[in-house]
Amino acid sequence: MGSPLPQQRRGKGSSNYRSDRKGNDTDHRRNEMEGEVIDIVHDSSRSAPVALVSFEDGEDKAIVAPENLRVGQTIELGREASIEQGNTLPIAEIPEGVPIYNIEIQPNDGGKMVKSSGTYAFVVTHEKDTTRIKLPSGEFKTMNKDCRATIGKVAGGGRKDKPFVKAGNKSKAMHAKGLPYPKVSGVAMNALDHPFGGSAKPGKAKTVSRHASPGRKVGNIAAKRSGKKKE
């Protein structure tokens, strides 16, 4: 009997696939509100520092901290918020060229994009019913004007400049995020563990010819390239 599939192991929810995340990000569904930064802490499951904010309704929340945020600083949420570091407001109210992060994909989803350390997007142009932004990847995306975003750049830039050096450091970093490590290539496995496994012959290709028979057309059909992209 073969080993469980990776998705089966992840679905089981063992400790290897759980991250110790400190709180959630700012709830963008809040109305006009202010909060005071009471502490900035390290979160092992994130690549960026986390700011603990005490809001005026008495609730404390953990948010992804922007650059230059300090303890005691006041942040604002809502349409009337000023254009300053850490404030969250609809992208319709954000001027062109202002860096933003923690961006909603759909209104009131709480912020999904641009949350890794050192990253930021910015508003390119406002149109009649939409706003166009540029993501860190260089991709342009047209957004609903009611989607909210936080002003500034995510703190922790330059994280990738320091190497892990040891496999143990890499293992602990991946485990803190609930990610599988190490990742073993299919061709290095036994035949019963993976379709590419076994030393008797090379691993079977993932790509399939466009001219293959209908029953053979599974996987990456007529792919131009496959595998991990080299940096």
Summary of the structure (lengths in Angstrom):
residues: 231
radius of gyration: 22.3
end to end distance: 37.2
largest distance: 67.6
contacts: 611
relative contact order: 0.13
helix: 14%
strand: 25%
